[in-house]
Amino acid sequence: DRTVDDLTATYNTTGPTVETAVAWYRNDTPECILYLPFEGGTSTSLDDYSGNGNHASATGEPATTPTWDPTGGPNGSGAYIFDGNDYFITGDIFPINSSYTKTAWVSVTATVGDYRNIISSIYNGDNDHHFKVNPDGTLNAGHSFGAPIVQDPVPLTAATWYFVAVTFDYATGDMVLYKDGVEIDRNVVETSLRTIVDEAVQIGARDNNWGWDGSMDEPRIYHRALSAEQISSLFTNGNDLVLAEETRGDDVWFVDVTPFSTSGPGSRVRSNSLTIQGPAISGLILDASSAQIRITDLLTSSFTPNSSVTETATTWLRNGDPDCLLFLPFEGGSANTLLDFSGSNNHVSFTETMASRPAWDATGGPDGNGAFVFDGDDYLLAGD
């Protein structure tokens, strides 16, 4: 149960089970804000299985209500069909000063023809949130009047199921677009557009308009930006696996699994809990090469790392002052790679221009535990 370990939910299904909803919890908090499997018959297909009770609802008008297809979806066990005017309402649930991730399985009709929203706000303006397909069939996302910040250059193929996702990091402004688990575009959201002003979420529309035209399954919203590795795993392995990139030391994880037949859900089952062992050292000793501790002696630090440790940052201080002005190990996952461990807190930052940002390589460096790759135009900002 270490930070370098993946977490796997294993279980056996019996009887007429056609699908399961797997909901992960970290420290008693659901990982998803919204999780709509669209399974189990029309009476339960709009239920939220995130653990938050954010159930979706129809508009109340037949002309704008999607149709449930019991054999639809990438797994053939249920999905909704939208005709370009249909959508669902989920209430005011979107994180407005936060990172987020949106994912869904989608299939478009033969002719897109208009702006087709997947998961978007009601508000249409600066600081909205939209995840959609443009009239030319290209997947995109952004925060202002439907203008793309990230966009796929290749149109979606009609009548083909795709796993689509967009992640947004509130602190850095990074927005990344994915299709079938692969990154297809990234950009930086300008500071003025990072805060969302509308908590409302519509599935299949924005501003009660520009409805999805095609089929959709398993829309989800997370309250943080998932890693590229986790997005890839969701496409390849489904929701039974949480990769090590998502865990932190001392996290407590468990999972709820709900089975579905073609007519309804079964009983939810909760797993055991796992506490993640964070990286730690013990027995730290500073020693000199002689008992006299002379100016000619070498100083050595020794310690014992636990099994979660892949690398250490050793910071020396003389008379209470850091020996380094800047010490960047470039280790510990993408969220920690810009931290200064000199003791001076001179953390570095990316530029606002994505083209000038180096890429972190999790297996780079002489020790294989992480390094940045620069292309000749990239750099980091370290301040004065």
N, C-alpha and C positions, 0 to 999 in steps of 0.2 A: 504493500500500500504506500508506495513512494511517489514523489513528484515526477519521477521518470517513468512511472507505470501508466498504462491505459486501464480504464475501468470498463468492464464488460457485464452486461445484464444477460444472464442465461436462465432459461425457463423452458418448460415443456407445455405444449398446447394439446388439448384433448377435444373430442367431440367435433362440433361443426365450426370450429374457429377458422376464419378466413383472413384475419388481420389482428394486429395488436397495436395499442397506443402505449408508448414507452415514455414516461415523464420523469425527468431527472430533477433531483433536489440537491442544492448545495447549502449547507448550514440552515436547513429547514426552509429555505426559500426556493420556490420553483425556478428552474432555469429559463423557462419560457414565460412570457407575458400572455401569449395566446398560442394555442395548439389545437387546431381543428382537423381531426383525422378524416371527417366527412364519411364516416362508416356507420354501419349498424341499422340502416333503415331511416326513413324520413323523420320519424319521431325523435331520433337522437342524433342525427347527422350534423346538427349545428351546435352540439355540446362541446365546450372547451375542456380539454383534458390536460391543460398545463398545471392544474392545481389551484388556479386563481378564480375559477368560476366565471370567466369572461365569455359566457355563451353568446353566440351570434344569433341574430334574428333577421327575418325577412322584412321587407318594407310594409307588408300588409296589402300591397297591390299586386294582383296576378301578373300584370304586364311587366313588373320589374322583379319578379321572383325567379331565381334560377331553378332548374329542374334536376332532381337527384337521379343519377344513373347508377343502378345497383351493380353494373358490370364495368363501370368506368374506372379511370385512374390507371396509373402505370402498373398496378398490381391486379387490376380487374375486379376489385372488391368494393368499389364505390367512389364516386366523384360527382361534382356538380357541373352541369352544362349551363353556360351563360350565353345569351343571345345578342349582346351588345347594349342592352338596356337594363340587364339584371344586376343586382348586387346585394350584399348583406351588410348589416350594421353590427358593430361590436362595442359601441360606446366609447367613452373617453378613457382610453387605456394606454395611449402611446407615451413613451418617456420624452419629456420636452427639453430637459437639460442633461442629456445622457447619450452614451453610446447605444447602438442597437444593431440587430441583425434581422432581416426579413428573408424568409425562404418560402418556396412553394413549388409544386409540380404543376406545369401548365402545358396546354396544347392549344394552338391558335387555329382558327378556321382558314379556309383556303385563301380568303382575301381579308387582310386586316382592315384596311380602308380608313381607319380613324385612330385616334389615341385610345388605347385599351389598357385600363389600369388593373393591376394585380392587387396590391396592398397600398392604399394611399389615404390621405386626409380628406375631410370634407372641405376645409378651407383651400382656396386656390389663390396663392399669392406668395410674396416673399416669406420665407420661413415655414412653408408648408412641408409635407413629405410625400413623395410619390415614387412608385415602383411600377413601371408600365412598359408597354410596347408602342412604338410610334407607328404612324401610317405605313411607313416603309418596312415594317416588320422587325425593327431593331429594338432589342431590350435596352432599357436605360433607367436611371434613377437620379433624383436630385431634390433640392429644397426650395425651388422658386418657380412658380407659374408653369410647372411642367418642363422647364428647361433642363436638359440633361447635364449633369456633372460628370457622370460616367455613362458610357454607351458602347454597346457591342457593334462593331462595324459590319457584322454578318447577320442578315435577317434570319429569323426563326423559320424553319420549314413547317409548312402546314401539316396538321394531323399527326404531329410527332410530339411525344412527351419529352419535356425538358425539366431538369431540376435547376431552378434559378435562385439566386441569392444576391443580396447586397449587404455589406457591412459598413458601419460608420463609427469611427473613433472620435468622440467628442473633444478629447484633449488635443489631438494632433490635427483633426480635420480630415483624416484619411477616409476616403470612401472607395470601396473596392467592389467590383461587379463580377459575378461568377455565373457560368453556365455549365451544367453537368460536372460540377466539382472543380472546374478549371477557371483561374482568374483570366478575365478577358479585358478589363480596363480598371484603371485606378486614377484618382485625382484628389486634390485637396479642396475641401469646402472652405470658402473664405470665412473669416471669423464672424462677420455680420450675419451669416446664414446658418450658423451651427445650432443655434437655439430654436427648437420647434415651438411654434405658438399655438398649434392645434393638437390637442390630445386625441381627437376623434379618429377612428379607423373605419374605413370602408373596405370590404373585400369585394373587389371587382368593379370599383368606381372611384372617382374623385369629384367632389362637389356635386354628388348625386348625378353625375354625368360621365361621359367617356367610359362606358361600361366594357367589361371584358367580353370578348366574343370568341368562345371556344370552351374548353373544359379546364377545371382546376381541381387540385387535390392537395390536402395537407398544408394549408397556409399556416405559417408560424411567425411569431415575433419574439425575439430575445431581448433582454435588457442590457446586453453588452455586445461588443464586436467579437464574433467567433474567429478563431484562427483559420488561416487558409487550410491547414491540415484537417481541422474539424469539418469544414465545409466539404472538402473532398471525401471525408469519411461518411458524411451524411448521404452523399450521392452513391457511394460504393457499398457501404455497409448498413445503411439505414440508421435508426436511432438507438440501436442496442449498444453502441460503443461511444465512450467519451475518451478522447485522446489525452495524453500527458500534458499537451500544450494548454489544456483548459483547467488543470488542477493547480492548487497551491498548498503549501505546507499547512497542516492543522485544519484543512477543510474536512467537513463531515458530509459524506455523500450517501444518498440512498435513491431508490428508483421505485416508481409505481408502474405496474403493467396491467392494462385492461384488455381482455380478449373481446373480439367481436365475431358474431355470426352474421349472416346476411340479414337477419331480422332485428338485431339489437346487441347491446353490450353485455358481457358477463361481469362477474365480480372482480373488482380491483384487488390486486395482490401487491403488498409492499415488501420490499427486500430487506435484508439486513443492512446495517450501516457500516461504512468504511471510513476511518479517519486517516487522512493522508499524512505520511511522515515527511516533514520538510527537511531540507538540507541542514545539517548541523555538524559542529565539531565539538570535541571534548578534549580535556587534558592539555590546553594551550600553555606552553612554557616558553619563556625567553631565556636563552642561556648564552654564556660566553665560552670561548674555547679554553679558558683557564679559570681556576678558582679565584685568581686575583682580580679578574675583570679589568684588564689593562687596555690601554689605547691600541695596543698591537693585536688584541684578540678579535676574532671573528664573532659576530652575534648571529645566533640561529634561533628561528622560531620552529617549534615542533608541536604537532597536534594530531588527533585522530579523527578523520571524517567518518560520518555514517554512510550507509549505502546509497543515500539519495544524492550525495555530493558528486558532481561531475567535474568541478573546478573550484578553486578558491581565489579570493582577492586578498592579498596580504599587504596591509597598510602600515608603514613605519612612521613613528612620531618621535621627534627629538625635542626634549624639554617641553613636551605637551603640544608642540606644533607639528602638523603634517609635513613629512619630508617631500611629498609631491604636491604641486599645485593642481595637477590633473592626473587622474588614473582611471582609464576607461577599459575595463576588462572585455567589454562587448560580449558578455555572457548572460545566461539566465533567462532566455526567451526574449521575444521581440519587445515585450513591454518593459524590460529592464536594461536593454542594451545601451541606452543613452545616459545611464546613471554614472556619476563620478564617485569612485570609492577612495579618493585620496584623503577624505576627511574634511575637504574644503567646500564640498557641496557645489562644485562647478559643473553641474550637469549640462550636457550639450543638448542641442535641439536640431530638428530638421529644418530645412528651408521651406518656405511657403510654396515653392515650385516643385512639383513631383519629379520633373526631369532632372533636377539637381540633387535628388536624394539617393544615397547609396542603398543597396539592398542587403539586408542581413541574411547571412547563410548559416543556418543552424548547425551545419557540420563543417564549417570552415575553420581556418586558423591552424597553427602548427599542432594543436592538441585535438582538433576535430570537434571542439565544443562550441564554436561560434566565432564569426568574424564578419566584417562588412566587405562587400564587393563594390569597388568604385570603377566607374567607366571612363574617367578622364574629365567629365563635367560635374561629377558629384562632390559634395562636401558637407560637413557638419558645422554648426555654429556653436562656438564655445564661449562667446562673450568677451568682455574686456579683462 
